[in-house]
């Protein structure tokens, strides 16, 4: 029986390739723009991807049964500018996916992207994408899935779209299979020698926040909202016009970040005395920001006697380290027993059951294993993407972290592929013989 053939678009580290090849399918074409990843893909799979898909004669692509694509997510990610299909660098790449489907007519496709794709531009982007796919004759379905649902200790929700020219009768999205409590420790190496240790600066940030946690009353829950230390003592107006819309004028009776008095300051000095996020160009603060600020100011009023002796220590920190997100409700109040991520939104502390989502945009957000005072290694990150068996990894840590942040999870794709193709008797036999 002929093996199913697939193509791997925007291939990256080859997550789709690993998933489908493990089920006996054959990759007949791959594309990837990054030259280093092209070389790595060839080393790992014996197939060299073409480069820029926009330069390819799409009609020359080999016939195939399954199209796989994790087209670039930056135009749709909440972390980016969200320029969507109008993004000049990546936004039109989905058009090439559509054109290949139109020309080559594979029976199936599996497409992956960030969950914000569904909500982008008030749902208009998603509506356009679905209309284009259905206009080609495919019955489609979509779902949001995360590795932690399948026993992998990483929470990283992604949107998946599947399509079948013959219809999706009998298709059901794979159900979560995790039956045991997850632990990130299951994918960690024992004190790996290539791990990057936390710097003295990072250790100071964490130990300083731990000092506040240690003196906070045990009978009270730590805040579930992000703690913004720069709001402690501040009372500048946050409702109505933003400070920028006011021209930073009329603030003499108020206090800025950390309670700094604004009396007698020039508009430029007032601006510099406010938190970075309060200098927005928006005419008004969004509701969620007002909510966070008000909660922090109330928190400070209630616990001023505890906070004041500590507050001077955090003033000299970089702005993102003046914020703490305690996502460990009910857990031990010890930062050093948890998993940490340094984000622009603050120091995020999570329970050690799952790793935070791997992020491609910056190396600084690599998960931190606090009890070993180190960052996760590339090999450990590979396991979070179910790529632990990948023989060759990117040559530098920075490129490895970026690649894994962009990668699709192998186990999740494998479960989707099984559910999609195993509805046909012949494909069931294929899966059984390849297992």
C-alpha beads as a LAMMPS data file, in Angstrom:
LAMMPS data file: protein, C-alpha beads

435 atoms
434 bonds

1 atom types
1 bond types

-500.0 500.0 xlo xhi
-500.0 500.0 ylo yhi
-500.0 500.0 zlo zhi

Masses

1 110.0

Atoms # bond

1 1 1 0.000 0.000 0.000
2 1 1 1.314 3.440 -0.919
3 1 1 2.412 5.579 1.989
4 1 1 0.678 8.855 2.631
5 1 1 2.737 11.772 1.346
6 1 1 2.876 15.175 2.999
7 1 1 4.502 18.574 2.604
8 1 1 5.909 20.639 5.468
9 1 1 5.548 24.402 4.936
10 1 1 7.411 26.935 7.113
11 1 1 9.014 23.815 8.535
12 1 1 11.270 25.192 11.279
13 1 1 12.583 22.302 13.358
14 1 1 10.245 19.878 11.616
15 1 1 7.567 19.224 14.218
16 1 1 5.057 18.239 11.553
17 1 1 7.679 16.045 9.910
18 1 1 8.446 14.171 13.121
19 1 1 4.765 13.618 13.876
20 1 1 3.698 12.335 10.460
21 1 1 6.869 10.376 9.719
22 1 1 6.356 8.498 12.991
23 1 1 3.076 7.286 11.465
24 1 1 4.737 6.030 8.282
25 1 1 3.989 9.050 6.094
26 1 1 6.601 10.373 3.648
27 1 1 7.637 14.007 3.361
28 1 1 7.975 14.977 -0.319
29 1 1 8.527 18.728 0.016
30 1 1 9.487 21.204 2.723
31 1 1 10.017 24.957 2.850
32 1 1 11.877 27.069 5.385
33 1 1 13.359 30.563 5.100
34 1 1 16.057 30.354 7.817
35 1 1 19.270 28.975 6.281
36 1 1 20.504 27.505 9.569
37 1 1 17.224 25.650 10.046
38 1 1 17.364 24.472 6.423
39 1 1 20.754 22.895 7.105
40 1 1 19.524 21.408 10.370
41 1 1 16.367 19.985 8.769
42 1 1 18.500 18.248 6.149
43 1 1 20.752 16.783 8.851
44 1 1 17.824 15.468 10.843
45 1 1 15.567 14.226 8.055
46 1 1 17.678 13.803 4.920
47 1 1 15.522 16.251 2.962
48 1 1 16.635 19.795 2.181
49 1 1 13.825 22.372 2.344
50 1 1 13.567 25.018 -0.330
51 1 1 14.041 28.580 0.880
52 1 1 11.576 31.386 0.260
53 1 1 8.190 29.841 -0.615
54 1 1 7.263 33.033 -2.469
55 1 1 9.996 32.239 -5.030
56 1 1 8.830 28.658 -5.666
57 1 1 6.884 27.512 -8.713
58 1 1 3.975 26.144 -6.723
59 1 1 2.858 23.901 -9.547
60 1 1 6.177 22.042 -9.339
61 1 1 5.565 20.913 -5.755
62 1 1 5.231 17.129 -5.585
63 1 1 1.770 15.621 -5.345
64 1 1 0.817 14.972 -1.744
65 1 1 -2.029 13.786 0.474
66 1 1 -1.538 16.091 3.472
67 1 1 -0.485 19.729 3.604
68 1 1 1.028 20.804 6.929
69 1 1 1.696 24.447 7.704
70 1 1 2.555 26.442 10.781
71 1 1 2.700 29.773 8.960
72 1 1 4.473 32.616 10.803
73 1 1 2.475 33.761 13.820
74 1 1 4.059 37.176 14.416
75 1 1 1.343 39.113 12.510
76 1 1 -1.339 37.621 14.790
77 1 1 0.423 37.255 18.138
78 1 1 -0.684 39.411 21.063
79 1 1 3.012 40.018 21.723
80 1 1 3.481 41.716 18.342
81 1 1 1.913 44.559 16.391
82 1 1 -0.974 42.322 15.200
83 1 1 -0.879 43.620 11.628
84 1 1 -2.366 40.332 10.497
85 1 1 -2.800 39.552 6.817
86 1 1 -1.610 43.094 6.029
87 1 1 1.814 42.515 7.588
88 1 1 4.288 43.278 4.749
89 1 1 6.812 40.666 5.881
90 1 1 4.626 37.653 6.765
91 1 1 0.964 38.546 6.397
92 1 1 0.541 37.264 2.833
93 1 1 2.151 33.870 3.417
94 1 1 -1.221 32.291 4.075
95 1 1 -2.091 33.140 0.464
96 1 1 0.603 30.688 -0.624
97 1 1 -0.931 27.967 1.527
98 1 1 -4.273 28.603 -0.155
99 1 1 -2.725 28.613 -3.619
100 1 1 -0.953 25.284 -3.030
101 1 1 -4.229 23.766 -1.853
102 1 1 -5.937 25.112 -4.967
103 1 1 -3.295 23.796 -7.376
104 1 1 -2.309 20.467 -5.798
105 1 1 -5.635 19.490 -4.168
106 1 1 -4.301 17.342 -1.295
107 1 1 -7.096 15.584 0.507
108 1 1 -6.115 16.775 4.004
109 1 1 -4.485 19.753 5.625
110 1 1 -3.380 20.569 9.171
111 1 1 -2.621 24.233 9.907
112 1 1 -1.316 25.679 13.181
113 1 1 -1.038 29.208 14.551
114 1 1 -1.380 31.248 17.742
115 1 1 -4.846 31.238 19.375
116 1 1 -5.127 34.988 18.860
117 1 1 -5.529 34.249 15.146
118 1 1 -9.157 33.396 15.931
119 1 1 -9.777 36.735 17.656
120 1 1 -7.545 38.951 15.512
121 1 1 -9.198 42.063 14.096
122 1 1 -12.470 41.275 15.840
123 1 1 -12.642 37.856 14.178
124 1 1 -12.458 39.247 10.637
125 1 1 -9.079 37.645 9.896
126 1 1 -10.379 34.260 11.007
127 1 1 -13.514 34.681 8.911
128 1 1 -11.420 35.429 5.812
129 1 1 -9.187 32.404 6.386
130 1 1 -12.125 30.042 6.885
131 1 1 -13.929 31.407 3.828
132 1 1 -10.872 30.879 1.649
133 1 1 -10.421 27.288 2.815
134 1 1 -14.068 26.376 2.441
135 1 1 -14.139 28.077 -0.937
136 1 1 -11.649 25.465 -2.131
137 1 1 -14.117 22.699 -1.285
138 1 1 -12.711 21.648 2.099
139 1 1 -14.856 20.900 5.096
140 1 1 -12.957 22.419 7.993
141 1 1 -12.883 22.319 11.770
142 1 1 -10.773 24.111 14.341
143 1 1 -9.793 23.688 17.963
144 1 1 -7.393 25.096 20.525
145 1 1 -5.085 22.506 22.027
146 1 1 -2.128 22.608 24.411
147 1 1 0.650 20.065 25.134
148 1 1 -0.354 19.827 28.795
149 1 1 -3.615 18.190 27.667
150 1 1 -1.564 15.269 26.371
151 1 1 0.776 14.732 29.294
152 1 1 3.537 17.167 28.314
153 1 1 4.344 19.681 31.084
154 1 1 3.923 22.856 29.054
155 1 1 0.885 25.118 28.799
156 1 1 1.029 26.467 25.263
157 1 1 -2.350 26.771 23.612
158 1 1 -2.374 26.865 19.819
159 1 1 -5.117 27.094 17.226
160 1 1 -5.322 24.171 14.795
161 1 1 -7.389 23.956 11.625
162 1 1 -7.972 20.694 9.784
163 1 1 -9.623 20.130 6.437
164 1 1 -10.746 17.196 4.302
165 1 1 -11.934 17.388 0.693
166 1 1 -14.111 14.326 1.356
167 1 1 -15.760 15.864 4.415
168 1 1 -15.131 15.484 8.124
169 1 1 -17.854 12.968 8.917
170 1 1 -16.745 10.940 11.931
171 1 1 -13.904 13.298 12.793
172 1 1 -13.469 14.204 16.449
173 1 1 -10.721 16.313 17.894
174 1 1 -8.411 14.290 20.149
175 1 1 -9.493 14.332 23.772
176 1 1 -7.044 15.157 26.566
177 1 1 -5.113 12.063 27.580
178 1 1 -3.176 13.308 30.611
179 1 1 -4.198 11.065 33.516
180 1 1 -1.503 11.884 36.067
181 1 1 -0.417 15.079 37.744
182 1 1 2.100 16.866 35.554
183 1 1 5.550 17.882 36.732
184 1 1 8.177 19.820 34.856
185 1 1 10.767 17.759 36.721
186 1 1 9.970 14.847 34.418
187 1 1 11.654 16.555 31.471
188 1 1 14.618 18.070 33.321
189 1 1 18.194 16.826 33.336
190 1 1 20.041 16.523 36.609
191 1 1 22.153 19.688 36.964
192 1 1 23.118 19.895 33.267
193 1 1 26.576 21.333 32.705
194 1 1 25.452 23.478 29.748
195 1 1 22.728 25.298 31.681
196 1 1 22.989 29.087 31.932
197 1 1 23.021 30.093 35.624
198 1 1 21.065 33.050 36.924
199 1 1 23.138 36.195 37.123
200 1 1 23.811 37.994 40.384
201 1 1 21.361 40.625 39.218
202 1 1 18.585 38.072 38.676
203 1 1 19.303 36.461 42.027
204 1 1 18.951 39.879 43.673
205 1 1 15.606 40.509 41.976
206 1 1 14.194 37.193 43.168
207 1 1 15.592 37.330 46.698
208 1 1 14.200 40.859 47.122
209 1 1 10.698 39.787 46.107
210 1 1 11.016 36.776 48.402
211 1 1 11.666 39.164 51.284
212 1 1 8.247 40.771 50.718
213 1 1 6.582 37.375 50.463
214 1 1 8.201 36.281 53.719
215 1 1 6.736 39.180 55.725
216 1 1 3.282 39.062 54.163
217 1 1 0.725 37.650 56.657
218 1 1 0.276 33.906 56.214
219 1 1 -3.441 34.125 56.892
220 1 1 -3.881 36.284 53.779
221 1 1 -3.665 35.130 50.171
222 1 1 -0.992 36.736 48.049
223 1 1 -2.603 38.914 45.353
224 1 1 -3.859 37.115 42.260
225 1 1 -3.433 40.331 40.267
226 1 1 0.047 41.441 39.119
227 1 1 1.853 43.376 41.842
228 1 1 3.146 46.684 40.450
229 1 1 5.487 48.149 43.057
230 1 1 5.698 51.501 41.280
231 1 1 2.041 52.113 42.199
232 1 1 2.840 51.924 45.913
233 1 1 2.414 55.510 47.088
234 1 1 1.267 56.818 43.698
235 1 1 -2.026 58.706 43.219
236 1 1 -1.697 60.413 39.816
237 1 1 -5.073 60.420 38.008
238 1 1 -5.857 57.344 35.950
239 1 1 -9.454 57.984 34.901
240 1 1 -10.468 60.362 32.143
241 1 1 -7.678 61.735 29.992
242 1 1 -4.315 59.988 30.166
243 1 1 -1.292 61.981 31.430
244 1 1 -0.066 62.320 27.849
245 1 1 -3.447 63.666 26.708
246 1 1 -3.237 66.191 29.558
247 1 1 0.204 67.279 28.366
248 1 1 1.574 66.174 31.767
249 1 1 0.188 69.407 33.198
250 1 1 -1.880 69.990 36.346
251 1 1 -0.211 67.245 38.393
252 1 1 1.260 69.373 41.176
253 1 1 -1.028 67.927 43.863
254 1 1 -0.287 64.306 42.902
255 1 1 2.421 61.707 43.442
256 1 1 4.071 59.615 40.735
257 1 1 5.839 56.265 40.815
258 1 1 6.772 55.112 44.339
259 1 1 5.060 58.192 45.806
260 1 1 7.397 60.795 44.262
261 1 1 5.878 64.264 44.675
262 1 1 5.120 65.962 41.358
263 1 1 4.799 69.474 42.769
264 1 1 7.060 71.985 41.067
265 1 1 8.087 69.663 38.233
266 1 1 8.042 70.578 34.555
267 1 1 5.778 68.543 32.240
268 1 1 8.824 66.577 31.034
269 1 1 9.885 65.888 34.632
270 1 1 6.346 64.785 35.461
271 1 1 6.461 62.370 32.534
272 1 1 9.750 60.880 33.736
273 1 1 8.343 60.532 37.259
274 1 1 5.453 58.305 36.136
275 1 1 5.680 54.559 35.468
276 1 1 6.548 53.619 31.872
277 1 1 3.076 52.233 31.201
278 1 1 1.481 55.516 32.364
279 1 1 3.169 57.377 29.501
280 1 1 0.925 55.755 26.909
281 1 1 -0.024 57.720 23.806
282 1 1 -3.620 56.574 24.232
283 1 1 -6.134 59.246 25.160
284 1 1 -7.374 57.140 28.078
285 1 1 -6.072 54.165 30.041
286 1 1 -7.725 50.866 29.090
287 1 1 -10.049 49.415 31.692
288 1 1 -7.794 46.470 32.584
289 1 1 -4.907 48.824 33.385
290 1 1 -7.091 51.013 35.591
291 1 1 -8.248 47.876 37.401
292 1 1 -4.676 46.707 38.080
293 1 1 -3.554 50.139 39.249
294 1 1 -6.482 50.583 41.622
295 1 1 -5.983 47.118 43.109
296 1 1 -2.294 47.822 43.700
297 1 1 -2.978 51.152 45.355
298 1 1 -5.556 49.556 47.644
299 1 1 -3.140 46.710 48.406
300 1 1 -0.525 49.272 49.434
301 1 1 -2.917 51.153 51.698
302 1 1 -3.822 47.956 53.530
303 1 1 -0.238 46.776 53.991
304 1 1 1.736 50.018 54.022
305 1 1 3.488 49.190 57.291
306 1 1 4.820 45.951 55.790
307 1 1 5.695 47.330 52.373
308 1 1 7.404 50.612 53.287
309 1 1 10.524 49.115 54.962
310 1 1 11.031 46.971 51.837
311 1 1 10.017 49.365 49.058
312 1 1 13.325 51.203 48.639
313 1 1 15.010 47.942 47.581
314 1 1 12.937 47.515 44.445
315 1 1 13.136 51.131 43.269
316 1 1 16.497 50.610 41.582
317 1 1 15.324 47.598 39.578
318 1 1 14.572 47.686 35.866
319 1 1 10.843 48.391 35.336
320 1 1 9.881 44.819 34.367
321 1 1 11.459 43.530 37.579
322 1 1 9.432 45.955 39.676
323 1 1 6.417 43.762 38.926
324 1 1 5.555 40.315 40.264
325 1 1 2.933 37.856 39.044
326 1 1 2.322 35.189 41.688
327 1 1 0.586 32.371 39.791
328 1 1 0.940 29.883 42.631
329 1 1 -2.251 30.254 44.631
330 1 1 -2.327 27.754 47.467
331 1 1 1.281 26.700 46.931
332 1 1 4.330 27.104 49.122
333 1 1 5.349 30.734 49.385
334 1 1 8.886 30.173 48.263
335 1 1 9.988 31.528 44.911
336 1 1 12.930 29.110 44.873
337 1 1 10.633 26.084 44.681
338 1 1 8.822 27.225 41.551
339 1 1 9.291 27.882 37.834
340 1 1 9.937 31.478 36.817
341 1 1 9.738 33.480 33.631
342 1 1 11.141 36.973 33.228
343 1 1 8.619 38.865 31.121
344 1 1 8.051 42.460 30.110
345 1 1 4.909 42.273 32.238
346 1 1 6.914 41.242 35.298
347 1 1 8.516 38.337 37.110
348 1 1 6.055 35.484 36.658
349 1 1 6.176 32.701 39.255
350 1 1 4.385 29.451 38.404
351 1 1 3.846 26.101 40.048
352 1 1 6.377 23.469 38.927
353 1 1 3.674 21.319 37.327
354 1 1 4.024 22.878 33.865
355 1 1 6.447 25.182 32.108
356 1 1 5.217 28.508 30.770
357 1 1 4.778 28.744 27.028
358 1 1 8.047 28.805 25.130
359 1 1 8.447 32.186 23.447
360 1 1 10.332 32.755 20.187
361 1 1 10.636 36.528 20.287
362 1 1 13.228 36.795 23.056
363 1 1 15.767 34.565 24.766
364 1 1 15.171 36.352 28.082
365 1 1 11.833 34.565 28.580
366 1 1 13.305 31.059 28.717
367 1 1 11.818 29.288 31.772
368 1 1 13.911 29.427 34.934
369 1 1 14.304 26.406 37.201
370 1 1 14.441 28.366 40.432
371 1 1 15.490 25.515 42.753
372 1 1 18.632 25.087 40.629
373 1 1 18.990 28.834 39.964
374 1 1 19.342 28.320 36.214
375 1 1 17.594 28.627 32.866
376 1 1 16.238 25.586 31.070
377 1 1 18.592 24.101 28.488
378 1 1 17.747 23.714 24.788
379 1 1 17.530 19.942 25.185
380 1 1 15.010 20.326 28.008
381 1 1 13.017 22.768 25.878
382 1 1 13.026 20.192 23.093
383 1 1 11.156 17.810 25.380
384 1 1 8.504 20.444 26.036
385 1 1 7.823 20.338 22.291
386 1 1 7.937 16.507 22.247
387 1 1 11.178 16.735 20.254
388 1 1 13.402 15.011 22.754
389 1 1 14.557 12.476 20.149
390 1 1 15.669 15.132 17.669
391 1 1 19.297 14.282 16.975
392 1 1 20.637 17.662 15.899
393 1 1 19.692 20.932 17.626
394 1 1 20.551 24.514 16.599
395 1 1 24.202 25.330 17.212
396 1 1 23.649 28.249 19.607
397 1 1 21.406 28.517 22.646
398 1 1 19.774 31.676 21.326
399 1 1 18.816 30.114 18.010
400 1 1 17.649 26.943 19.780
401 1 1 15.346 28.813 22.163
402 1 1 13.917 30.816 19.257
403 1 1 13.347 27.703 17.152
404 1 1 11.589 25.814 19.949
405 1 1 9.448 28.868 20.648
406 1 1 8.307 28.781 17.027
407 1 1 7.924 25.006 16.858
408 1 1 4.754 22.951 16.738
409 1 1 4.390 20.240 19.381
410 1 1 4.965 16.782 17.908
411 1 1 2.644 14.837 20.218
412 1 1 -0.234 17.251 19.657
413 1 1 0.140 17.071 15.860
414 1 1 0.415 13.278 15.982
415 1 1 -2.870 13.048 17.893
416 1 1 -4.573 15.340 15.377
417 1 1 -3.199 13.383 12.424
418 1 1 -4.390 10.091 13.902
419 1 1 -7.887 11.482 14.411
420 1 1 -8.003 12.970 10.919
421 1 1 -6.794 10.091 8.746
422 1 1 -7.843 7.021 10.750
423 1 1 -11.506 7.387 9.757
424 1 1 -10.732 5.477 6.538
425 1 1 -10.165 1.733 6.704
426 1 1 -7.034 1.924 4.545
427 1 1 -5.523 4.620 6.679
428 1 1 -6.229 2.629 9.851
429 1 1 -4.159 -0.184 8.345
430 1 1 -1.399 2.273 7.484
431 1 1 -1.243 3.512 11.047
432 1 1 -1.208 0.003 12.473
433 1 1 1.582 -1.165 10.171
434 1 1 3.697 1.892 10.923
435 1 1 3.291 1.747 14.692

Bonds

1 1 1 2
2 1 2 3
3 1 3 4
4 1 4 5
5 1 5 6
6 1 6 7
7 1 7 8
8 1 8 9
9 1 9 10
10 1 10 11
11 1 11 12
12 1 12 13
13 1 13 14
14 1 14 15
15 1 15 16
16 1 16 17
17 1 17 18
18 1 18 19
19 1 19 20
20 1 20 21
21 1 21 22
22 1 22 23
23 1 23 24
24 1 24 25
25 1 25 26
26 1 26 27
27 1 27 28
28 1 28 29
29 1 29 30
30 1 30 31
31 1 31 32
32 1 32 33
33 1 33 34
34 1 34 35
35 1 35 36
36 1 36 37
37 1 37 38
38 1 38 39
39 1 39 40
40 1 40 41
41 1 41 42
42 1 42 43
43 1 43 44
44 1 44 45
45 1 45 46
46 1 46 47
47 1 47 48
48 1 48 49
49 1 49 50
50 1 50 51
51 1 51 52
52 1 52 53
53 1 53 54
54 1 54 55
55 1 55 56
56 1 56 57
57 1 57 58
58 1 58 59
59 1 59 60
60 1 60 61
61 1 61 62
62 1 62 63
63 1 63 64
64 1 64 65
65 1 65 66
66 1 66 67
67 1 67 68
68 1 68 69
69 1 69 70
70 1 70 71
71 1 71 72
72 1 72 73
73 1 73 74
74 1 74 75
75 1 75 76
76 1 76 77
77 1 77 78
78 1 78 79
79 1 79 80
80 1 80 81
81 1 81 82
82 1 82 83
83 1 83 84
84 1 84 85
85 1 85 86
86 1 86 87
87 1 87 88
88 1 88 89
89 1 89 90
90 1 90 91
91 1 91 92
92 1 92 93
93 1 93 94
94 1 94 95
95 1 95 96
96 1 96 97
97 1 97 98
98 1 98 99
99 1 99 100
100 1 100 101
101 1 101 102
102 1 102 103
103 1 103 104
104 1 104 105
105 1 105 106
106 1 106 107
107 1 107 108
108 1 108 109
109 1 109 110
110 1 110 111
111 1 111 112
112 1 112 113
113 1 113 114
114 1 114 115
115 1 115 116
116 1 116 117
117 1 117 118
118 1 118 119
119 1 119 120
120 1 120 121
121 1 121 122
122 1 122 123
123 1 123 124
124 1 124 125
125 1 125 126
126 1 126 127
127 1 127 128
128 1 128 129
129 1 129 130
130 1 130 131
131 1 131 132
132 1 132 133
133 1 133 134
134 1 134 135
135 1 135 136
136 1 136 137
137 1 137 138
138 1 138 139
139 1 139 140
140 1 140 141
141 1 141 142
142 1 142 143
143 1 143 144
144 1 144 145
145 1 145 146
146 1 146 147
147 1 147 148
148 1 148 149
149 1 149 150
150 1 150 151
151 1 151 152
152 1 152 153
153 1 153 154
154 1 154 155
155 1 155 156
156 1 156 157
157 1 157 158
158 1 158 159
159 1 159 160
160 1 160 161
161 1 161 162
162 1 162 163
163 1 163 164
164 1 164 165
165 1 165 166
166 1 166 167
167 1 167 168
168 1 168 169
169 1 169 170
170 1 170 171
171 1 171 172
172 1 172 173
173 1 173 174
174 1 174 175
175 1 175 176
176 1 176 177
177 1 177 178
178 1 178 179
179 1 179 180
180 1 180 181
181 1 181 182
182 1 182 183
183 1 183 184
184 1 184 185
185 1 185 186
186 1 186 187
187 1 187 188
188 1 188 189
189 1 189 190
190 1 190 191
191 1 191 192
192 1 192 193
193 1 193 194
194 1 194 195
195 1 195 196
196 1 196 197
197 1 197 198
198 1 198 199
199 1 199 200
200 1 200 201
201 1 201 202
202 1 202 203
203 1 203 204
204 1 204 205
205 1 205 206
206 1 206 207
207 1 207 208
208 1 208 209
209 1 209 210
210 1 210 211
211 1 211 212
212 1 212 213
213 1 213 214
214 1 214 215
215 1 215 216
216 1 216 217
217 1 217 218
218 1 218 219
219 1 219 220
220 1 220 221
221 1 221 222
222 1 222 223
223 1 223 224
224 1 224 225
225 1 225 226
226 1 226 227
227 1 227 228
228 1 228 229
229 1 229 230
230 1 230 231
231 1 231 232
232 1 232 233
233 1 233 234
234 1 234 235
235 1 235 236
236 1 236 237
237 1 237 238
238 1 238 239
239 1 239 240
240 1 240 241
241 1 241 242
242 1 242 243
243 1 243 244
244 1 244 245
245 1 245 246
246 1 246 247
247 1 247 248
248 1 248 249
249 1 249 250
250 1 250 251
251 1 251 252
252 1 252 253
253 1 253 254
254 1 254 255
255 1 255 256
256 1 256 257
257 1 257 258
258 1 258 259
259 1 259 260
260 1 260 261
261 1 261 262
262 1 262 263
263 1 263 264
264 1 264 265
265 1 265 266
266 1 266 267
267 1 267 268
268 1 268 269
269 1 269 270
270 1 270 271
271 1 271 272
272 1 272 273
273 1 273 274
274 1 274 275
275 1 275 276
276 1 276 277
277 1 277 278
278 1 278 279
279 1 279 280
280 1 280 281
281 1 281 282
282 1 282 283
283 1 283 284
284 1 284 285
285 1 285 286
286 1 286 287
287 1 287 288
288 1 288 289
289 1 289 290
290 1 290 291
291 1 291 292
292 1 292 293
293 1 293 294
294 1 294 295
295 1 295 296
296 1 296 297
297 1 297 298
298 1 298 299
299 1 299 300
300 1 300 301
301 1 301 302
302 1 302 303
303 1 303 304
304 1 304 305
305 1 305 306
306 1 306 307
307 1 307 308
308 1 308 309
309 1 309 310
310 1 310 311
311 1 311 312
312 1 312 313
313 1 313 314
314 1 314 315
315 1 315 316
316 1 316 317
317 1 317 318
318 1 318 319
319 1 319 320
320 1 320 321
321 1 321 322
322 1 322 323
323 1 323 324
324 1 324 325
325 1 325 326
326 1 326 327
327 1 327 328
328 1 328 329
329 1 329 330
330 1 330 331
331 1 331 332
332 1 332 333
333 1 333 334
334 1 334 335
335 1 335 336
336 1 336 337
337 1 337 338
338 1 338 339
339 1 339 340
340 1 340 341
341 1 341 342
342 1 342 343
343 1 343 344
344 1 344 345
345 1 345 346
346 1 346 347
347 1 347 348
348 1 348 349
349 1 349 350
350 1 350 351
351 1 351 352
352 1 352 353
353 1 353 354
354 1 354 355
355 1 355 356
356 1 356 357
357 1 357 358
358 1 358 359
359 1 359 360
360 1 360 361
361 1 361 362
362 1 362 363
363 1 363 364
364 1 364 365
365 1 365 366
366 1 366 367
367 1 367 368
368 1 368 369
369 1 369 370
370 1 370 371
371 1 371 372
372 1 372 373
373 1 373 374
374 1 374 375
375 1 375 376
376 1 376 377
377 1 377 378
378 1 378 379
379 1 379 380
380 1 380 381
381 1 381 382
382 1 382 383
383 1 383 384
384 1 384 385
385 1 385 386
386 1 386 387
387 1 387 388
388 1 388 389
389 1 389 390
390 1 390 391
391 1 391 392
392 1 392 393
393 1 393 394
394 1 394 395
395 1 395 396
396 1 396 397
397 1 397 398
398 1 398 399
399 1 399 400
400 1 400 401
401 1 401 402
402 1 402 403
403 1 403 404
404 1 404 405
405 1 405 406
406 1 406 407
407 1 407 408
408 1 408 409
409 1 409 410
410 1 410 411
411 1 411 412
412 1 412 413
413 1 413 414
414 1 414 415
415 1 415 416
416 1 416 417
417 1 417 418
418 1 418 419
419 1 419 420
420 1 420 421
421 1 421 422
422 1 422 423
423 1 423 424
424 1 424 425
425 1 425 426
426 1 426 427
427 1 427 428
428 1 428 429
429 1 429 430
430 1 430 431
431 1 431 432
432 1 432 433
433 1 433 434
434 1 434 435
